[in-house]
Amino acid sequence: MEQTKNINHIPLCVDLDGTLLNTDTIVESSLLAIKKKPYLIFVIPFWILLGKNYFKSRITDIARPEVGYLPFNDNFIEYLKKEKESGRQLILTTATTANIAEEVNVHLNLFDEVIASKRNHNNRSGNKVNELTKRYGIKGFDYAGNSSADLKVWQGSRETILVNANYSVSKKAKKIGNVTREFQSSKKFLPLIVKELRIHQWLKNILIFLPFLLAHKFHDKSLFLITFLVFLSFSFTSSFVYIINDMMDLEADRHHKKKRFRPLASGELSIVKAFVFSFFLFSI
């Protein structure tokens, strides 16, 4: 009984982006801001040069995602609720801005305290663990996170909880030696990106073969190859457009009874990974 009591006195500190949420709120805020003011696509690089905190503050002052429709990590939240019911103190500690973090806290009504980035302080990695150690002491807290930036935090925590961590991060975290729980998504990148590409829509591009067929040059291998390459080019470009369109319409899709299950809207597919992959397709 005494051991359980002591454990409950250890605060559980929780990251926001990629852990409590299956998305990145700053990335989503950036997309919303660009959609609202397209010229920002040229301004944002200069804001980033002025510092990450400056960039995040400017972006979230312009636009923030609707918290009620964000893709929350439901399985992990159920675990947090049980910890809360047992009398444990829960701390939301995030590198995102305070305005977003506070809105999430109000929505969930789950955390006892919120520690977020400020205009002159980026609550990330080394800064985060320093702040938590200052408040709760060396190894005086447990921490749940998902990214390589959390490795330094886990080094200073009593216990490590992995949430949606990739293989590389998981392997490095386990080397630290204090992993007690893992919450991993069963969804894999390849099936999700294939679904996002809408390959069934490529059927429309078969019309590109019509001139080749009408010319009756079935034995012209070079002409067939050129036509096939044009077909792939059109198809890859259309998938590129689908991905970009879904990125810009995240909030609208989340309000839709069917579209909210799309890989990007549901948070199952990383926005950053989808963006990189889309430009890979476009470059081909």
PyMOL commands that set and color helices and strands:
alter all, ss='L'
color gray80, all
select helices_A, chain A and resi 2-8+25-36+40-49+52-62+67-69+74-85+98-108+125-136+148-156+167-176+189-197+199-214+221-248+250-255+259-261+271-283
alter helices_A, ss='H'
color red, helices_A
select strands_A, chain A and resi 12-14+90-97+113-117+142-145+160-163+179-183
alter strands_A, ss='S'
color yellow, strands_A
deselect
rebuild
show_as cartoon
